[in-house]
Amino acid sequence: MSLFWFLIIIGVSIFVHELGHYLAARVQGVRVKAFSLGFGPVLLRRQAWGTEWRLSAIPLGGYADIEGLLPEERGRGYDILPFPGKLVVLVAGVVMNVLLAWGLLAYLFSAQGVPEATGRAVILEVLPGSVAEEAGLRAGDILVAVDGTPLAQAQGIERVKTPGNHTLTVRRQGQELTLSLTWQEGMERLGVVYQPEVAFRKVGFLKGLTLAVSRSLAFGPQMVKALVGGLLGVLAGNPDSGVVGPLGIVAETGRAAQEGPFRLLELTVAINLSLALFNLLPIPALDGGRILLLFLSRFLRIRPEQEAMVHYLGFVFLILLVILVTFQDLRRLLGG
């Protein structure tokens, strides 16, 4: 089932991205020769609306073969569009991924609710022989207060790390209990794994859409920093780069499927936002690289063969990157 949901999520994300390029070109009267979901050998093909629609064997990408986009097709189609028209074609794929992510987030906020931290801490794991186990804490407990003071944030659990006797107020299976804990000099670890408790507040779809836009924009700089830092880590051989490739996404999809449909939708949102950011990177062969060349061509004379070579090198770089990320995925999955 992991592979099934992976193919569905990746397929929808890629289709939406390439559909953006397709629609932006067709609206401006530019012919799209082929639209493919996937790369490599063509498994299925059908001619419709002046375009050959393809399903290809490698489901890790796709393409819209827009007339005039390739350097050797100068003088027609995309190539004779004005600068704004070309820019619209290039950014349309990213825009579609972002719009899909916003729409799914708005639905999640209206159906599941907007996640909000309550300030309390959910105990995920209690280590054997630890101070927390001796105090009677169990996995699943919700820590409500320390020494009678309600938690304002989950990290408030760390207040017990001062010498002396402490009380922990926890909620367990609907009942509130008070546990005692003694912290002594020289102790280092409490012995719990915890996370903030999250409550969900349902809102209307339009309110959810507003929140989706504002929250994704607020986290945008952090996402860019994490993506760029992660890619640099991959190139440097850092196994903890944080970048996940196809194998890692398949594994994460399997975990999400076990948690339910809302978690699958959350993963789809994350993949679409990541896909949008990745495609905006100024790497040749990506949308961001083409956008950079488009701006440079306004000031520099770039010959077709030069542009073709730049995109070829960019494609080789992307293949190398996929291989490196896949290797890291294997190391993580195999525990190496």
N, C-alpha and C positions, 0 to 999 in steps of 0.2 A: 504493500500500500504506500510505502514511503516514495517509491519510484513513481507510482501513479500520480500522487498529489504533486510531486515535484514537476512532472511533465505538464500537468494542468496549470500550475501557478506560473512556471517559466514560459509555457506556451502562450498564456493569456498576456503576460507582461511583454513578451517580444512582439506578439501580434499587435497589441495596442501601440507600441512604439513605432513599428513600421507603418501602421495605418496612419499615424500622424504625418509621416513623410509622404505617404501616398496621397492623402487628401489635400495636403498643402500644395502638392504638385498639380494634381488634377484640377483643383479650383482655379489655378492660374493657367490652365490650358496646356500643361506639359504632360506628355504621354509617359506612362509608366509601363515599361515593356514586360516586367515580371515582378511578382510579389511572392516571396518565399518565406515560409515558416520553417526554419532550419537551414543548415548548410549541407554541402556535399551532394551525393547522388540524389536525384529527384525520384521520390517514391510515387507520388500522384501529381497530376497536372490537369488543369482545366482552363480553357480560354473563355473570358467573360469581360465585357466592358473595355475591350481593347487591351487587356492585360492577361498574361498567363499566370494563373494562381498555382503555386507549387507547395507541396509538402515534401521536405527533404529529410535525409537520413539522420543528420547530426542536430539534435534539438537544443543547441547551446547558442543560438543566434538566429538571425534572419536578415533579409534585405529587401529593399524596394529598388529595382533596377530602373532608375529615372533617366529618361533620355536627356543627354547633354551633361550629365553629372561627371562622367569619366573624362579625363583630360583629352583622350583621343576623339571625343565627340563634340569638340568645340564648334560653335556656330549654329547650334539648334537647341530646342528644348530649354532645359535649365540654364544653359550657358548664356542665353540671350535675355534672361530675365533681368530686371533692374536689381540693384544691390538689395533693397528691402525684400523683394520677392525671393531672392536666393536665401537670405537670412531666415525668412519664415519657413522655407522648406527644411533647412538644416536644424532649426530649433523645435520643429513641430513634434518630433518623436519624444523629446524630453518633456515637452509640455503635456503630451498625452499621458505619459507615465505619472507625472505629478497630479494631473487631474483625476486619474484613476485612484491614486493613493488618497487624495482628499475625499473623493466620493466614498471610498470604502471606510475611511476613518469616520466620516459623518454618519454612515450607517451604523458603525460600531458604537459610536457615542449615543445614538438614539435607541439602538436595540439592546446593547449590553450596558451602556452607561459610560460616563467620563470617569476614568480612574483618578482617585484622589487619595493621598496618604492620610491616614487617620492619626498618625503620630505613634500608634502602638506598634509593637514588634511581634512578628509571627516566628515562633521557634521551629526551624526546619529540621534540625538535628541536634542531639545531645550526645557528646562524646563520652564513651564509657570511662568510668573512674574519675570524671572531672568534678569540679566544685559544683557545677550546675546539676549534675546527676545526683550528687549527695543532697542537694537542696530539694530535689524532687521534681525538677523541671522535666517535661516530656516534649517530644516532637508533636507539633500541633497546638501547643499552648499559645495563647495570645497574652503577651505581657502588657498589662494595663498601667501599672504604676510601680515605682520604686520608692520604698520608704514612705508610702502614703501619698507621694506626689505624682499625679498623672503624667505620663510621657507626652512630651510635645513633639518628639521625633523618635524614631526607632533607636537611634544611637544613644538615647538616654539610658539604655540598659548598662552602658559602661560606667554609670554612677556607682555601681556596686563595687568597683575596683578601688575602694578606699578602705583601709583597715577598720574592722569593727563588724558589728552585727547589722544585717539589713533584712528588710521584708520585701517580698516580691508579690504583687497582686496579679494573678493570672486568671484568664477565662478559659475553662476547659469543659468542652461539651455543654456549653450553655450555663455552666455554674462558675461562680467566682470563688477562687481559693486564695489563701494567703500562705506563702512559703517563707521559710527562714533560711538565710544564707550568711555565713561568716567568712569574711575576707581577711586573710592574714598577710603580714609583711613577707615579701619574697614570692608571693603568688604572681603568675604571669597570665595564665589563660583561664578564662571563665569556662570554656568548653562547650560553646553553643554556636551553631550556624543559624543566623536569623535574617529576616528581611522585613521591610516596612509592610504593615498591613494596608491593603488597598480596599477602599469602598467605591462602589460605582453609583454615579448619579445620572439618571437618564435625562436627556434633553431632546428637543425637537430636532428634526433633520437639518433645518437651516441654521439653528444655533450650533449644532454639531459641525456643520461645514465651516462656520466662522471659527470655531475652536480648532478644527483640523488645520486650517490655513495658518492661524496665528501660532499654534504650537510647532508646526513643522518649520515655519520661518524662524522661530526663536531658537530651535535646535539646529538649524541649518549650518551655522559656523562650526559647531561641535562635530557635526557629521562630516563636513569637508575636512576638518583637521584630522579626524579619526581615519578617514579614507586615505588621504594623502600619506599620513604617518604610517598606516598599515601597509600601503604599497611600497613605500621606501623600506619598511621592515622586511617585506618579502624579498626585495632585491638584495638586501643585506644578509639574507639567510636567517632572519630572526624567526624561530618557530612560534613565538608568541606575538606575532604581528597583529592578530585580531582579524585578519582578512580570511574569509571563508570562500572556498571554491565550490565547484559542482558537487563533489562528494560530501563536503561539509553541509551544503544546503540540503542534500538528500537526507542526511542524518537528522538535521534540524526539522525538516518537513515531517519525518516520521514521528518525532517527539511532539510536534504541534498537532498532528492528526490524532494522537492519543489524548490530547488535552481538549479537543473539541473544535467545532467550526469557527468559533470566535478567534481562537489562537491561530488557525490557518489564515484567517483574514488579516490578522495582525502581521503575520509573516509576509503575506502578499503585499501589504502596505510597505513594510521595511524593504522588500526586494525592489519594488517599483521606485521608491525614493533613492535607494542605492544605485539602481540602474540609471536613473536620471543624472545623478551626480557624476557617476563614472563616465557616462557618455559626454559630459561637459568638460572632462579633462582635456587639456590641449595636446593630446597624443594623436599623431597622424593615423588615419583610418577610422578614428572615432569622430562623432559629430563635433566635439570640441576642437579637434585638429583641423577639420574642414572649415569651421567658423574662423579659426585663427588665420588660416591661409586666405580665406575670403577677405578678411580685413587687410592682410599684408598685400594682397593683390591690388589694393587701391593705391598703394604707394610704391610697390615694386613690380617689375615685369617678371612674372614667373612662367617659364615655358612649360608646355604640356608634359614633356618628358621629365622635367624636374619635379613637377607635382606628382606624377606617377611614381617616381622613385621614392619620394617622401612617404607616400601612402603605403608603398610596398614595405619600406623599412618599419613603418608603424605597425603594419600587420604582423611582420616577423616578431616585433617586440611583444605584441599582444599574445601571440602563440607561446613565446617564451614565458610570459607572465602566467598564463593558464597552466603551463607545465609545472612551474615552481609552486603555484598555489595548490595544485592537485597533489604534488609531492608532500606539501605540508599537511594537507587534509589526511593523507594516508598515514603520516606519522602520528597525528593526533588520534585517529580512529584506532590505530594499532597499538596506541599507548607508548610509542617510541619517543 
